[in-house]
């Protein structure tokens, strides 16, 4: 899928720590949707998750290490340093202000996050701000999807090419390589001083080890 029209991807999370599954999701989205730029948005005070274990400084350092070799990646740190709870709808509004209103935006989600979307603040307004790309398979989604979300899925589900037609409003599915890695399992391994090879980038693994980020002593 080739086009000269710029398309901006946005991917948020605590990244505690950033790991290979995060990177594979974004890389595959970049390739499948021909994303021009991907803005990574580490959260500071997330409303739907427990507070991060690693400090703001450590999470940002690990993220910078993991992303430094791809020029299409950038990091938006506004939410990271916010003292107030952060909401995705406000984050997208803020980031969109730096672009032409006709520029397509794609908000990247995993399937688990999509199923929780109706619990997010002002979640239906997300469709006015971005397309939503879901790393999953449709049959898995439909089995557990809340009715209010299924209504939007029925109305908005489209093909990947549809994201170039409007700036926001569609839902597209991204077939993904199975990559069952979680930040919580990585933290537990790090706590036990187990090997993190192939779970996180080598630079991140070294940083976690050198600074004892998830050590029981911290």
N, C-alpha and C positions, 0 to 999 in steps of 0.2 A: 504494500500500500504506500504509494509515493504521492506527495503533494508538496507544494511550495508554501502552503498556508501554515503559519506557526501554531503549534498546539502546546499548551502548558500543562504539565502534570503536577499534582500536589499530593504529597504523601506525608502524613502525620503519625506521630507515635511517641512513646516515651524513650524508645531506643535505649533500653536499660539491660543489656547493651544492644547496640546494633549488631545484627548477625546475618548469616548467609541467606536465610529465607527472606529477610527484608530486601536484600540486594537482588536476589533472583526475581522477586515480584516486580521491582522497579525496572530492572533490565528487560524483562520480558514484556512489560507494559510499554516501555520505550520502543522496543522493536516492533511489536504488534500494532501499536497505534501511531507510530512515527512521531513520537513526542519530541519537540524541539528542545525543551528544557524541563527539568523536574526539580521542583522546589521541595526540599525536605523540611518538615516543620516539627522539630522536637518540642514536646509540651513541657510546661513548667509545673502547672497545677491542674492536672486533668480532672475533669468532672466525673468520668465514668470508670476510673481505675484507682487502685491504691497508689499512694505517693511513691515515686521512684526510690530505689535503694541508693544508687550512685548519685553523687552530687551533680549539680548543673555543670560545673567545670569538667568533671570526668566524662559525663555523657556527651558533651559537646566535643571534647578532645577525641574521644573514640569515633564519633561520627565524622569528624573532619579527616581522621586517618583513613577511614573506610571509603570515603568519597573522593579523595584528593586526585585520583587518576582519571576521572571522567569529567570533562569540561562541561557536559550538559547538566551536571548536578550543581545545585546551590543550596545553601542552608539559610532559612529564615529563623532568626533567634528571638523574635519579638515575644512569642508566647513563652519561650524558655525562661525569660527573665521577668515575666509578669508575676506580680504578687497576688493577683485576683484569679479566680477560676476562669479557664479559657474555654470558649465554645467554637466549634468548627465553623459554624455559619458566620461568626464574626471574623474569624481568621481568613476565610475565603473572601469576604467583603474587603478586608484590608489589602490582601495581596492583589486582588483584582484591580484596585485603584491605580496600580502601576502599569496597566495594560489597556489597550483599546478595548472598548466594550464588546466588540465583535470577535475578539480573540477567543477561540474555544479553550475552555479549561476542563481538565479531567481530574477528578478526585479519586485516588486509588484506595481500594478497600479489599480486605480479605473477606471471605464469606461469613466468618463468625461476627465480624464487625457489622456487616450489612444486616444481619438478622436482628441486631440490637438497635438499628437505626431509629425505630420509632420511640426509643427511650431518650434520644438526644434532644437537646434544646432546639426548638424551632426547626425541626429536621426537614419539613417539607420545603422550606426556603432554600435548602441546598440545591434543589433542582433548578432554581432561578440563577444560580451562581456557577454551576459546573455540571458536566456530565459525570456519571459515576461508573467507574470501571471496576468490576468485581473479579478477583482471582479465584475462580471456582468453576463448578459444573452446575448447570441449571437443575438437573434432577436432584442433586444434593440440597439445593436451596429450597425448592418447592416443598420438600418434606417437612421443613420446620418453619416456614415463613409465616409471620403474623398476617392476618387478613388485611390490615390496613397497608402493610407493605406490599402484599401481593397485588393489591389494586394498582399501585404505582408501577409495579413490575409489568403488569398486563398492558398498561398504557404507554410505558416508556421504553420497554425492551427493544433494542435495535441492533443493527449491524455495526461493526467497527467503523465503516465508512461514514456512518451517520454523524459522527462527531464533527465532521468538517462542514456540515450543512448549517449548524447553529452553534451558538456560543455555550449552550448549556441545555440540560433537560432530559438527556437520554441515559439509559442504563445499558452497558455493554458487558459481555462476559469474556474473560480472558482464560483460555485453557492454560493450565500451569503444570510444570513439572512438580510432582509430589515432593514436598520438602518439609517434613514434620519436625521442625525445630522451634523451640520456644525460648524466650528470654529467661523465663523462670527456671527451666531445666539447665540452662547455661549458668545461671547464678548459683544453682545448687551444686553443679560440678565444680565451679570455681571455689565455692566455699569449702569443698572437700579436697581442693588442690588437684583435681583430675585434669587430664589433657583436654584442651578445647580445640585441638586441631580440626579443621574443616567444618567447624561450627561458626566460627567468627574469622574475619581476616586475620592474617598473622600479626599485623601491626596492633590490632585490637587485643589479640591474645597476649602479646608481650606487655601491653599497657596494663591489662588486668592483673597479670602476674607481678609485674614490677611494682605496681602501686597497691597490691592486695585489695582491689576494689570491693570484692564481695567476701572478704575474709571474715571469719567468725570473730576476729579480734577488733574489727572496725566498728 
